[in-house]
Amino acid sequence: MNFSTKGSKLGRFHYDPILVLICSSLLFIGYVMVASSSLHLGTKVTENSFQYPIRQSIHIGLGLFLGCGIALTPINTWQKSGQWLFIAGLVLLVIVLIPGLGVKVNGSTRWLSLGGMRIQVSELVKYFAVIYMAGYVTRHQKSIRESALGLVKPLFLFSVTSLLLLMEPDFGSAVVILIIAMGIMFLAGARLSQFIMLLTFVATLATLLVIFAPYRLKRVTSFMDPWADAKDSGYQLVHALISFGRGEWFGVGLGSGIEKLYYLPEAHTDFLFSVIAEELGLLGVLTVISLFSLLVWRTFKIAMAAEKAGEQFSAYIAYGLGIWFGFQSFVNMGVNMGILPTKGLTLPLMSYGGGSMMIMCCAVALLFRVHSEVTEINANLPKEKSKWINV
């Protein structure tokens, strides 16, 4: 049923109170836990224990500011500029690899320094990838459903993107971007047989990349038995698991964790979930998992409402964002719990980091925009038709 009012002038902005509550809760819990896990680090690095909480509050403030601008930008604007944005993302990935321009941290060159703030380019590319793929499947839906060529064509650009990310190296972000692309194409109606073949090819390629890269293979083997080399390759995972064990049901108490004190590496970024487990226990872990589950559920509900309203591009934007939020949070939590090999992926809306936090705020703002336009369309429909679009 097509109830689209594309091209019509939309009215006031419509907030989604459920989405506001979910995202505010994730931001609040994340900020408190970043502060708890970084006070000692601030004292060591800058002699200011509040160094990281202050910087994170700036990250969140900038993210909300940028998010407000994105939430007020019509979806049509993104649809027209999607291809150019993705090309711009590819250019940035090239720039970050140029010696002297890219910032190298822990052996990886993934960042650009802008105004004293480090921006992780891969996060920006994930955002652009959602917009580009939503536009592609909207324009070529028939080709995707009827021809294998429709599936293969967009993957050329994504293969170039993945290659550039692997040169940084950033295997985790390459996987996330490919999952977003394939997920959107599957939801756009790609044939199951063709999709399985494509998925098998990508999985085989990923396996070969792991096997022929010694450091990646070491991560996989150490993940399977971290205690075999607890002082080297299994060090991070061993201390993450100790954090979970110490937390028990209700945790050792906020601020009372021990593992974050120079034992657990990257406690305020990639392994923030382990600090939550130690200090807030199983209750805190289940709360965070529930919030991310609700975020994905709400995102897909908005996507289905947009699809019923005939707003295909908006629907695929929301589907892509839901896949992104769900997959990245699952990988981060899976790594922390020892069910997945170690990957450098942040916990969305929670982990410390300027680029990651700002881009995630922008992604959520884009979802708010989709919700607002679908709600406005619903409000302008006759009563007997609007009941079919439940946001």
Secondary structure, 3 states (H helix, E strand, C coil): CCCCCCCCCCCCCCCCHHHHHHHHHHHHHHHHHHHHHHHHHHHHHHCCCCHHHHHHHHHHHHHHHHHHHHHCCCHHHHHHHHHHHHHHHHHHHHHHCCCCCEEEECCEEEEEEECCEEEEHHHHHHHHHHHHHHHHHHHCHHHHHHCHHHHHHHHHHHHHHHHHHHCCCCHHHHHHHHHHHHHHHHHCCCCHHHHHHHHHHHHHHHHHHHHCCHHHHHHHHHHHCHHHHCCCCCHHHHHHHHHHHHHCCCCCCCCCCCCCCCCCCCCCCCCHHHHHHHHHHHHHHHHHHHHHHHHHHHHHHHHHHHHHCCCHHHHHHHHHHHHHHHHHHHHHHHHHHCCCCCCCCCCCCCCCCHHHHHHHHHHHHHHHHHHHHHHHHHHCCCHHHHCCCCC
